[in-house]
Amino acid sequence: MGKPISVNGKIWEPEVLQPQELVMVDFWAVWCGPCQMIAPVVEELASEYEGKVRVCKLNTDENPEIAGRYQIMGIPTLMFFSGGQPVDKIVGAASKKQIKDKIEGLLAQ
């Protein structure tokens, strides 16, 4: 069963920028209520899209330099990467359907 990969500055490159498959990164923090609300959805999506989408989680409090690099102003932010480049994002607590629609659209490209 697929689980989100917890990433940080040390493994950001190999886990997020190098893979060829679509990568979804959940930018979150422990104190963020909406982040806690979408966490189970992110877990479900990691399992549902195993083998198609790499799902990662990045704690913005522990990795402010990465959050700053991608101009993460509000959390939760789900950022999608393809070929090492950010290609799309969802800011705020989106529904599972909204996130799945975004993933499906990106996989179809």
Secondary structure, 3 states (H helix, E strand, C coil): CCCCEEECCCCHHHHHHCCCCEEEEEEECCCCHHHHHHHHHHHHHHHHCCCCEEEEEEECCCCHHHHHHCCCCCCCEEEEEECCEEEEEEECCCCHHHHHHHHHHHHCC
